Structure formats: C-alpha cells, structure tokens
Amino acid sequence: MTPDDLNSFLNYLFTGLAYSVAIPFFYIVIFKSPSAIRIYRNTILNMASWYIITIGFYSILLQPIYATLPSESCVKFAGLTSYFGREVHVAAVFLAAQRLTTNLVVLLFLPIIFDVIPICILCYMVYIKSDSLYFWVSFTSHTPFWDVMLSFLATLYFVTPYRKAVKKMLWKTNVITSSNNS
C-alpha cells in the first residue's frame, strides 16, 4: 500500500468514525435535551453541524496529500476535486478555508488544542527542515477528525443530562414491575 493509498484509506476511515459518533450525538442532543439545557442546544448543534460539514468536505472532496522535496513542499488533491479543473481546486480550497474560519470564529476555544498546536509543530518542522516533515504534515492533516470525535464525546460525557441519556441508551436495565390484583 502506497502512502497515498494509506492517506485515502485513513481519510475514509476517520470520516466513517466521525459520522458513526455524530449520529448518536445528534440524536441525544436533539431528543434528550432537558428543558434547562435547551437554550444551549442550538449552539451545540451549530458546532456539530459545522464539524460534520467540514469533515465531509475535507475527506471526500479535497483529501490533500503532501509531498516534500529537498527544495520545496507541495500538495496534491486525491479527492473528487482531482477529477475536475483548476477552478474547482480554487473554489474548493476557498470554501474549505471559509468554513474552517467560520468554525473558528463560532468556537474560539475548543479547536485551539487540535488546530494551533499541530500548526506550531508543523511550522517548527518546516523551519528546521526536518526529514520527518511528511509524517508530521500528514499527521496534522488528520487532526480535524479527532477534533470532531473528541468534541462530540466530551459534550456527551461532561454534560450530565447527555451522559445520563447515553447511559440509558447503552446500559438499559430491565425493570420488572408486579401488579397486585387484589
């Protein structure tokens, strides 16, 4: 398996994992929100929707593959945009940047761990001309997938009503009631 094939496989694998975490997340947030937390439900759904749209756009349309040569670094796209002309690349990258920027404006603090830190590591690797640059660029390009899944799981775990809904869904207990007919 070539590195390009592995990158495409990882994109599809992480997209499937993100969507498999997102489906129960949306169900719990939409249908199991108690009245005290409903005011925050739209914000949580907005965050989740932007993440899912970005993940789908990134993994299906773009799929960037990074190549490094001794004197330059370049990127090629292996997703659906590779089958169309140069204009589609420009439009796709612009839309991806626009969606990611909007996501960062809406949620300022949550993506810092997953976006700023890998970029800082990457900038450090670029400036010191590291031999492992290809690995780190590929690694940091997959952080949005982990960002989505960890954000969803953190919301479901740390918000008590959602945690209770998950427990009810996963660990159902059979309650046997008896009725007195006397």
CORBELPE-V700530 format. One record per backbone hydrogen bond with DSSP energy under -1.0 kcal/mol. NH is the residue of the N-H (numbers start at 1). CO is the residue of the C=O. If there is no record, write none. Layout:
NH:CO
NH:CO
//
This chain:
6:2
7:3
8:4
9:5
10:6
11:7
12:8
13:9
14:10
15:11
16:12
17:13
18:14
19:15
20:16
21:17
22:18
23:19
25:21
26:22
27:23
28:24
29:25
30:26
31:27
32:28
37:34
40:37
44:40
45:41
46:42
47:43
48:44
49:45
50:46
51:47
52:48
53:49
54:50
55:51
56:52
57:53
58:54
59:55
60:56
61:57
62:57
63:58
65:76
67:74
69:72
74:67
76:65
78:63
79:62
80:60
81:61
82:79
83:80
84:81
89:85
90:86
91:87
92:88
93:89
94:90
95:91
96:92
97:93
98:94
99:95
100:96
101:97
102:98
103:99
104:100
105:101
106:102
107:103
115:111
116:112
117:112
119:115
120:116
121:117
122:118
123:119
124:120
125:121
126:122
127:123
128:124
130:125
136:132
137:133
138:134
139:135
140:136
141:137
142:139
146:142
147:143
148:144
149:145
150:146
151:147
152:148
153:149
154:150
155:151
156:152
157:153
158:154
159:155
163:159
164:160
165:161
166:162
167:163
168:164
169:165
170:166
171:167
//
